């Protein structure tokens, strides 16, 4: 079956099996490796991409379901050699360890910030709950998302802002 969609700003038209998952399309057909296959059960979030701006786990979406839509992977975030603000914040705040979950975390964060540009720490933790990291305690990941939000909003408080008070939550992410 022929599917037409936009991946990282590039129009694509490819023949695919109707049952091909989007994560496998991205990795095998588009040769994009950021969306990782971690669990195949929607539990880990390593395959998270943006589909028409919404954060989705690409292991749950058939490629044919994405037809006519825009897919954004971590490879498509940087522009003109400059990291996306969320990528830059992850780098600056050490929001990664081994890097396996990082593309999914970054895309989930981009989606979260598009929906809520001024999240509290609790909202960031809740927004990232479906993305697992086995290396960290999530502290630096949450700091990175808050720093990216601060940078985008021009508040400049970065990771030392005052959002760790009553909204702080140690549960989950």
TORPA-4810 file (N, C-alpha, C, O; in nm, 3 decimals):
<nodes>
NODE_1_0.085_-0.117_0.000_0.000_0.000_0.000_0.090_0.124_0.000_0.190_0.129_0.072_X
NODE_2_0.056_0.223_-0.079_0.133_0.345_-0.087_0.086_0.441_0.022_-0.034_0.463_0.042_X
NODE_3_0.184_0.496_0.093_0.154_0.591_0.198_0.233_0.719_0.171_0.350_0.714_0.134_X
NODE_4_0.166_0.832_0.189_0.230_0.962_0.171_0.218_1.038_0.302_0.110_1.054_0.358_X
NODE_5_0.333_1.086_0.349_0.337_1.164_0.472_0.460_1.251_0.470_0.545_1.237_0.382_X
NODE_6_0.469_1.339_0.565_0.584_1.428_0.577_0.663_1.386_0.700_0.609_1.377_0.810_X
NODE_7_0.792_1.359_0.680_0.879_1.319_0.790_0.991_1.422_0.802_1.070_1.441_0.710_X
NODE_8_0.995_1.488_0.916_1.096_1.592_0.941_1.102_1.695_0.829_1.209_1.738_0.787_X
NODE_9_0.983_1.734_0.782_0.973_1.837_0.679_0.989_1.788_0.536_0.975_1.867_0.442_X
NODE_10_1.018_1.660_0.518_1.037_1.605_0.384_0.916_1.522_0.343_0.874_1.430_0.414_X
NODE_11_0.859_1.555_0.226_0.749_1.475_0.172_0.800_1.337_0.137_0.907_1.323_0.077_X
NODE_12_0.723_1.233_0.174_0.762_1.095_0.143_0.643_1.023_0.081_0.528_1.050_0.114_X
NODE_13_0.675_0.932_-0.007_0.576_0.844_-0.066_0.642_0.707_-0.077_0.736_0.689_-0.154_X
NODE_14_0.592_0.611_0.000_0.655_0.480_0.006_0.551_0.370_0.004_0.438_0.387_0.050_X
NODE_15_0.591_0.257_-0.051_0.510_0.135_-0.046_0.539_0.067_0.087_0.655_0.041_0.120_X
NODE_16_0.433_0.037_0.164_0.450_-0.028_0.293_0.346_-0.137_0.311_0.240_-0.135_0.248_X
NODE_17_0.377_-0.231_0.396_0.278_-0.331_0.438_0.175_-0.259_0.525_0.213_-0.174_0.605_X
NODE_18_0.049_-0.291_0.512_-0.053_-0.223_0.593_-0.031_-0.238_0.744_-0.078_-0.154_0.821_X
NODE_19_0.038_-0.341_0.786_0.058_-0.365_0.930_0.190_-0.309_0.983_0.224_-0.332_1.099_X
NODE_20_0.266_-0.236_0.899_0.396_-0.183_0.941_0.377_-0.072_1.045_0.309_0.027_1.020_X
NODE_21_0.440_-0.091_1.160_0.434_0.012_1.265_0.518_0.133_1.225_0.619_0.121_1.156_X
NODE_22_0.474_0.249_1.269_0.542_0.374_1.235_0.688_0.371_1.281_0.775_0.419_1.208_X
NODE_23_0.717_0.318_1.398_0.855_0.312_1.446_0.943_0.232_1.350_1.058_0.271_1.325_X
NODE_24_0.891_0.123_1.296_0.970_0.043_1.201_0.982_0.113_1.066_1.085_0.102_1.000_X
NODE_25_0.879_0.185_1.025_0.886_0.266_0.903_0.997_0.370_0.916_1.079_0.386_0.826_X
NODE_26_0.998_0.441_1.028_1.100_0.544_1.049_1.240_0.486_1.049_1.331_0.542_0.988_X
NODE_27_1.258_0.374_1.116_1.390_0.314_1.129_1.435_0.242_1.001_1.549_0.258_0.958_X
NODE_28_1.346_0.164_0.942_1.385_0.078_0.830_1.368_0.141_0.693_1.450_0.117_0.604_X
NODE_29_1.265_0.219_0.675_1.240_0.280_0.544_1.305_0.418_0.534_1.369_0.451_0.434_X
NODE_30_1.289_0.499_0.639_1.343_0.635_0.638_1.488_0.641_0.687_1.554_0.745_0.673_X
NODE_31_1.537_0.533_0.743_1.673_0.525_0.799_1.698_0.630_0.907_1.807_0.687_0.916_X
NODE_32_1.597_0.653_0.988_1.606_0.744_1.103_1.612_0.657_1.228_1.526_0.571_1.247_X
NODE_33_1.710_0.678_1.312_1.733_0.587_1.425_1.698_0.644_1.562_1.714_0.573_1.661_X
NODE_34_1.653_0.767_1.572_1.627_0.825_1.703_1.511_0.758_1.775_1.518_0.733_1.896_X
NODE_35_1.405_0.728_1.703_1.291_0.657_1.766_1.335_0.514_1.790_1.352_0.436_1.696_X
NODE_36_1.353_0.479_1.916_1.404_0.347_1.952_1.291_0.250_1.980_1.183_0.289_2.025_X
NODE_37_1.316_0.123_1.953_1.224_0.017_1.989_1.270_-0.034_2.124_1.375_-0.098_2.135_X
NODE_38_1.190_-0.005_2.225_1.231_-0.044_2.359_1.151_-0.159_2.415_1.208_-0.253_2.472_X
NODE_39_1.019_-0.155_2.398_0.936_-0.256_2.464_0.829_-0.315_2.373_0.781_-0.424_2.400_X
NODE_40_0.791_-0.246_2.268_0.681_-0.288_2.179_0.547_-0.300_2.250_0.456_-0.363_2.197_X
NODE_41_0.533_-0.241_2.367_0.407_-0.251_2.442_0.358_-0.116_2.492_0.267_-0.112_2.575_X
NODE_42_0.411_-0.008_2.446_0.377_0.129_2.485_0.419_0.164_2.627_0.378_0.268_2.679_X
NODE_43_0.499_0.082_2.690_0.535_0.105_2.830_0.651_0.201_2.848_0.658_0.271_2.950_X
NODE_44_0.745_0.207_2.752_0.870_0.277_2.780_0.880_0.417_2.719_0.947_0.502_2.776_X
NODE_45_0.816_0.443_2.606_0.822_0.575_2.543_0.946_0.603_2.461_0.963_0.715_2.413_X
NODE_46_1.035_0.504_2.445_1.158_0.526_2.369_1.130_0.556_2.222_1.216_0.608_2.151_X
NODE_47_1.011_0.523_2.176_0.976_0.543_2.035_0.893_0.669_2.012_0.838_0.688_1.903_X
NODE_48_0.882_0.756_2.112_0.796_0.874_2.103_0.840_0.967_1.990_0.958_0.999_1.975_X
NODE_49_0.741_1.009_1.912_0.760_1.108_1.805_0.642_1.205_1.814_0.548_1.183_1.891_X
NODE_50_0.647_1.311_1.736_0.533_1.401_1.726_0.460_1.372_1.595_0.520_1.368_1.488_X
NODE_51_0.331_1.351_1.607_0.247_1.326_1.490_0.148_1.442_1.483_0.059_1.455_1.566_X
NODE_52_0.166_1.526_1.381_0.090_1.651_1.370_0.095_1.729_1.501_-0.005_1.786_1.545_X
NODE_53_0.214_1.730_1.562_0.237_1.808_1.683_0.203_1.739_1.813_0.237_1.790_1.920_X
NODE_54_0.137_1.625_1.806_0.099_1.553_1.928_0.200_1.442_1.956_0.243_1.371_1.866_X
NODE_55_0.237_1.429_2.082_0.331_1.327_2.124_0.262_1.190_2.118_0.159_1.169_2.182_X
NODE_56_0.320_1.097_2.041_0.264_0.962_2.029_0.377_0.859_2.038_0.492_0.887_2.004_X
NODE_57_0.342_0.742_2.083_0.436_0.631_2.084_0.423_0.562_1.949_0.320_0.502_1.919_X
NODE_58_0.528_0.570_1.870_0.522_0.522_1.732_0.513_0.371_1.721_0.494_0.318_1.612_X
NODE_59_0.527_0.299_1.833_0.509_0.154_1.829_0.361_0.117_1.837_0.326_0.000_1.831_X
NODE_60_0.274_0.218_1.852_0.130_0.192_1.860_0.055_0.247_1.739_-0.068_0.235_1.731_X
NODE_61_0.127_0.306_1.645_0.065_0.368_1.529_0.109_0.294_1.404_0.229_0.275_1.382_X
NODE_62_0.014_0.253_1.324_0.047_0.194_1.195_0.088_0.308_1.101_0.034_0.418_1.109_X
NODE_63_0.181_0.281_1.013_0.227_0.383_0.918_0.110_0.434_0.836_0.101_0.554_0.808_X
NODE_64_0.020_0.346_0.796_-0.095_0.389_0.715_-0.186_0.484_0.793_-0.255_0.566_0.733_X
NODE_65_-0.186_0.475_0.926_-0.264_0.568_1.007_-0.202_0.707_1.007_-0.271_0.806_1.032_X
NODE_66_-0.074_0.715_0.979_-0.004_0.844_0.976_-0.011_0.911_0.839_0.041_1.021_0.821_X
NODE_67_-0.073_0.845_0.743_-0.081_0.899_0.607_-0.141_1.039_0.609_-0.240_1.066_0.676_X
NODE_68_-0.077_1.129_0.534_-0.123_1.267_0.522_-0.085_1.355_0.639_-0.120_1.473_0.642_X
NODE_69_-0.013_1.300_0.734_0.023_1.377_0.853_0.172_1.410_0.854_0.249_1.363_0.770_X
NODE_70_0.210_1.492_0.951_0.350_1.529_0.967_0.408_1.455_1.086_0.352_1.458_1.196_X
NODE_71_0.521_1.390_1.063_0.592_1.318_1.169_0.721_1.394_1.197_0.795_1.430_1.105_X
NODE_72_0.746_1.418_1.324_0.871_1.483_1.364_0.944_1.390_1.459_0.889_1.346_1.560_X
NODE_73_1.070_1.361_1.424_1.156_1.279_1.510_1.265_1.369_1.567_1.277_1.485_1.528_X
NODE_74_1.343_1.315_1.657_1.452_1.394_1.717_1.549_1.444_1.611_1.608_1.551_1.627_X
NODE_75_1.566_1.368_1.503_1.656_1.412_1.396_1.607_1.539_1.329_1.686_1.614_1.271_X
NODE_76_1.477_1.565_1.335_1.420_1.682_1.269_1.406_1.804_1.357_1.357_1.907_1.311_X
NODE_77_1.448_1.796_1.482_1.433_1.910_1.574_1.534_2.021_1.550_1.496_2.139_1.547_X
NODE_78_1.659_1.987_1.533_1.763_2.088_1.515_1.743_2.158_1.380_1.705_2.095_1.281_X
NODE_79_1.769_2.288_1.378_1.758_2.362_1.252_1.884_2.445_1.232_1.932_2.512_1.324_X
NODE_80_1.937_2.439_1.112_2.055_2.517_1.078_2.174_2.488_1.168_2.255_2.577_1.196_X
NODE_81_2.186_2.365_1.212_2.298_2.327_1.298_2.281_2.366_1.444_2.369_2.341_1.526_X
NODE_82_2.167_2.426_1.477_2.138_2.467_1.615_2.043_2.367_1.679_1.941_2.330_1.620_X
NODE_83_2.076_2.324_1.800_1.987_2.234_1.872_1.855_2.303_1.903_1.850_2.424_1.924_X
NODE_84_1.750_2.226_1.904_1.620_2.275_1.950_1.637_2.316_2.096_1.718_2.255_2.166_X
NODE_85_1.564_2.416_2.144_1.579_2.459_2.284_1.564_2.346_2.386_1.631_2.348_2.490_X
NODE_86_1.479_2.249_2.360_1.465_2.137_2.454_1.589_2.049_2.448_1.638_2.003_2.551_X
NODE_87_1.641_2.025_2.328_1.766_1.948_2.317_1.879_2.019_2.389_1.958_1.956_2.460_X
NODE_88_1.888_2.149_2.369_1.994_2.227_2.433_1.981_2.222_2.585_2.081_2.213_2.656_X
NODE_89_1.858_2.228_2.635_1.837_2.222_2.780_1.874_2.084_2.835_1.932_2.075_2.943_X
NODE_90_1.842_1.977_2.762_1.880_1.843_2.806_2.033_1.834_2.814_2.088_1.774_2.907_X
NODE_91_2.099_1.893_2.719_2.246_1.892_2.719_2.301_1.974_2.836_2.388_1.928_2.910_X
NODE_92_2.250_2.094_2.852_2.298_2.185_2.955_2.270_2.132_3.096_2.354_2.146_3.185_X
NODE_93_2.154_2.072_3.116_2.112_2.026_3.248_2.147_1.879_3.274_2.107_1.823_3.375_X
NODE_94_2.221_1.818_3.183_2.261_1.677_3.196_2.139_1.587_3.211_2.134_1.500_3.298_X
NODE_95_2.040_1.608_3.124_1.916_1.532_3.128_1.923_1.402_3.051_1.823_1.357_2.995_X
NODE_96_2.039_1.342_3.048_2.054_1.214_2.979_2.166_1.134_3.043_2.255_1.191_3.107_X
NODE_97_2.161_1.006_3.027_2.267_0.919_3.074_2.315_0.839_2.954_2.402_0.884_2.880_X
NODE_98_2.258_0.719_2.934_2.303_0.636_2.822_2.251_0.689_2.689_2.311_0.662_2.585_X
NODE_99_2.140_0.763_2.690_2.086_0.823_2.569_1.976_0.744_2.502_1.915_0.793_2.407_X
NODE_100_1.949_0.621_2.547_1.848_0.539_2.480_1.709_0.602_2.487_1.637_0.603_2.387_X
NODE_101_1.672_0.655_2.602_1.539_0.715_2.618_1.534_0.860_2.574_1.426_0.916_2.556_X
NODE_102_1.650_0.922_2.556_1.657_1.067_2.535_1.574_1.117_2.417_1.501_1.215_2.434_X
NODE_103_1.580_1.057_2.298_1.497_1.110_2.189_1.348_1.110_2.223_1.278_1.207_2.194_X
NODE_104_1.301_1.003_2.284_1.161_0.996_2.323_1.126_1.097_2.431_1.020_1.160_2.426_X
NODE_105_1.215_1.113_2.529_1.194_1.212_2.635_1.189_1.352_2.576_1.102_1.432_2.612_X
NODE_106_1.281_1.383_2.487_1.287_1.516_2.426_1.159_1.543_2.347_1.102_1.651_2.360_X
NODE_107_1.115_1.448_2.266_0.993_1.469_2.188_0.871_1.480_2.279_0.783_1.562_2.253_X
NODE_108_0.864_1.400_2.384_0.754_1.412_2.480_0.756_1.550_2.545_0.651_1.611_2.565_X
NODE_109_0.875_1.599_2.577_0.889_1.732_2.637_0.847_1.842_2.539_0.779_1.937_2.577_X
NODE_110_0.886_1.828_2.413_0.846_1.927_2.312_0.694_1.930_2.301_0.633_2.037_2.297_X
NODE_111_0.632_1.811_2.296_0.486_1.804_2.291_0.421_1.864_2.414_0.322_1.937_2.404_X
NODE_112_0.477_1.834_2.531_0.425_1.887_2.657_0.432_2.040_2.659_0.335_2.106_2.695_X
NODE_113_0.546_2.094_2.620_0.563_2.240_2.622_0.478_2.310_2.517_0.440_2.426_2.535_X
NODE_114_0.446_2.241_2.409_0.356_2.299_2.308_0.215_2.312_2.366_0.143_2.409_2.338_X
NODE_115_0.176_2.214_2.447_0.044_2.216_2.511_0.040_2.308_2.633_-0.060_2.375_2.658_X
NODE_116_0.150_2.310_2.708_0.156_2.386_2.833_0.293_2.454_2.842_0.387_2.395_2.895_X
NODE_117_0.305_2.575_2.792_0.435_2.642_2.791_0.487_2.685_2.928_0.603_2.724_2.941_X
NODE_118_0.403_2.678_3.030_0.441_2.721_3.165_0.414_2.610_3.267_0.340_2.633_3.363_X
NODE_119_0.472_2.492_3.249_0.438_2.382_3.341_0.506_2.397_3.476_0.614_2.456_3.489_X
NODE_120_0.441_2.341_3.576_0.503_2.328_3.708_0.586_2.200_3.706_0.578_2.121_3.612_X
NODE_121_0.664_2.180_3.808_0.742_2.057_3.817_0.649_1.935_3.816_0.677_1.837_3.748_X
NODE_122_0.541_1.942_3.889_0.447_1.829_3.893_0.390_1.802_3.754_0.378_1.686_3.714_X
NODE_123_0.355_1.907_3.679_0.300_1.889_3.545_0.403_1.827_3.451_0.368_1.746_3.365_X
NODE_124_0.530_1.863_3.467_0.635_1.802_3.385_0.645_1.654_3.420_0.649_1.569_3.331_X
NODE_125_0.649_1.623_3.547_0.658_1.483_3.589_0.540_1.402_3.538_0.557_1.289_3.490_X
NODE_126_0.420_1.458_3.547_0.301_1.389_3.497_0.304_1.378_3.345_0.263_1.276_3.289_X
NODE_127_0.352_1.481_3.278_0.358_1.481_3.132_0.458_1.381_3.075_0.444_1.337_2.961_X
NODE_128_0.557_1.347_3.154_0.660_1.252_3.109_0.640_1.112_3.165_0.724_1.025_3.143_X
NODE_129_0.532_1.088_3.237_0.511_0.960_3.303_0.520_0.839_3.211_0.565_0.733_3.254_X
NODE_130_0.480_0.852_3.089_0.483_0.738_2.996_0.618_0.713_2.933_0.630_0.626_2.847_X
NODE_131_0.720_0.787_2.974_0.854_0.770_2.920_0.946_0.726_3.033_0.962_0.796_3.133_X
NODE_132_1.006_0.610_3.016_1.090_0.554_3.121_1.238_0.573_3.092_1.284_0.563_2.977_X
NODE_133_1.312_0.600_3.198_1.458_0.605_3.192_1.508_0.510_3.299_1.469_0.521_3.415_X
NODE_134_1.593_0.420_3.262_1.644_0.323_3.358_1.776_0.367_3.420_1.830_0.297_3.505_X
NODE_135_1.828_0.481_3.378_1.959_0.526_3.427_1.950_0.631_3.537_2.039_0.638_3.621_X
NODE_136_1.844_0.712_3.537_1.843_0.829_3.626_1.725_0.827_3.720_1.639_0.739_3.713_X
NODE_137_1.723_0.922_3.807_1.610_0.946_3.896_1.520_1.055_3.840_1.434_1.104_3.913_X
NODE_138_1.537_1.093_3.716_1.456_1.190_3.645_1.479_1.334_3.687_1.426_1.425_3.623_X
NODE_139_1.553_1.358_3.791_1.572_1.494_3.841_1.625_1.587_3.732_1.569_1.695_3.710_X
NODE_140_1.732_1.547_3.664_1.790_1.633_3.561_1.703_1.643_3.437_1.705_1.745_3.368_X
NODE_141_1.626_1.540_3.409_1.533_1.545_3.296_1.426_1.650_3.323_1.395_1.732_3.236_X
NODE_142_1.370_1.648_3.442_1.267_1.746_3.479_1.327_1.886_3.480_1.265_1.981_3.431_X
NODE_143_1.447_1.900_3.536_1.515_2.030_3.535_1.534_2.080_3.392_1.516_2.199_3.365_X
NODE_144_1.570_1.991_3.301_1.590_2.030_3.161_1.461_2.082_3.098_1.463_2.182_3.027_X
NODE_145_1.351_2.014_3.123_1.223_2.059_3.066_1.183_2.194_3.124_1.138_2.281_3.051_X
NODE_146_1.200_2.211_3.254_1.168_2.340_3.316_1.260_2.450_3.264_1.216_2.563_3.243_X
NODE_147_1.387_2.418_3.244_1.481_2.517_3.190_1.444_2.556_3.048_1.453_2.673_3.011_X
NODE_148_1.402_2.458_2.968_1.360_2.488_2.830_1.236_2.577_2.831_1.225_2.670_2.752_X
NODE_149_1.142_2.548_2.922_1.022_2.631_2.933_1.059_2.772_2.974_1.008_2.869_2.918_X
NODE_150_1.149_2.784_3.072_1.192_2.917_3.116_1.260_2.993_3.003_1.235_3.112_2.984_X
NODE_151_1.345_2.925_2.928_1.415_2.990_2.817_1.315_3.037_2.711_1.328_3.148_2.659_X
NODE_152_1.217_2.954_2.680_1.117_2.990_2.579_1.029_3.104_2.626_0.982_3.185_2.546_X
NODE_153_1.006_3.110_2.758_0.919_3.213_2.814_0.994_3.339_2.854_0.934_3.437_2.895_X
NODE_154_1.128_3.335_2.841_1.208_3.451_2.874_1.218_3.482_3.022_1.251_3.594_3.060_X
NODE_155_1.189_3.383_3.107_1.196_3.409_3.251_1.337_3.395_3.304_1.371_3.455_3.406_X
NODE_156_1.418_3.316_3.236_1.559_3.305_3.271_1.588_3.242_3.405_1.701_3.251_3.453_X
NODE_157_1.488_3.176_3.467_1.516_3.115_3.596_1.582_2.979_3.582_1.641_2.928_3.676_X
NODE_158_1.570_2.919_3.462_1.636_2.790_3.438_1.599_2.688_3.541_1.487_2.686_3.590_X
NODE_159_1.695_2.603_3.576_1.667_2.494_3.669_1.664_2.540_3.813_1.632_2.460_3.901_X
NODE_160_1.695_2.665_3.840_1.694_2.713_3.978_1.570_2.795_4.008_1.566_2.868_4.107_X
NODE_161_1.469_2.782_3.922_1.346_2.857_3.942_1.272_2.814_4.068_1.317_2.724_4.140_X
NODE_162_1.160_2.877_4.092_1.088_2.854_4.217_0.973_2.756_4.200_0.873_2.767_4.270_X
NODE_163_0.985_2.661_4.110_0.875_2.569_4.085_0.890_2.437_4.157_0.827_2.338_4.118_X
NODE_164_0.970_2.431_4.260_0.989_2.305_4.330_0.917_2.302_4.463_0.937_2.209_4.541_X
NODE_165_0.835_2.400_4.492_0.765_2.408_4.618_0.651_2.308_4.629_0.673_2.188_4.611_X
NODE_166_0.529_2.356_4.657_0.416_2.268_4.683_0.382_2.175_4.567_0.325_2.068_4.590_X
NODE_167_0.417_2.211_4.443_0.387_2.124_4.330_0.486_2.012_4.314_0.462_1.920_4.235_X
NODE_168_0.596_2.015_4.385_0.699_1.911_4.370_0.641_1.776_4.407_0.568_1.763_4.505_X
NODE_169_0.674_1.678_4.329_0.625_1.543_4.355_0.736_1.445_4.335_0.805_1.449_4.233_X
NODE_170_0.756_1.358_4.426_0.858_1.256_4.413_0.804_1.131_4.347_0.881_1.039_4.317_X
NODE_171_0.673_1.124_4.323_0.613_1.005_4.264_0.636_1.001_4.114_0.652_1.105_4.050_X
NODE_172_0.637_0.881_4.060_0.648_0.864_3.916_0.780_0.917_3.863_0.886_0.889_3.918_X
NODE_173_0.770_0.993_3.757_0.889_1.049_3.694_0.956_1.145_3.786_1.058_1.204_3.752_X
</nodes>
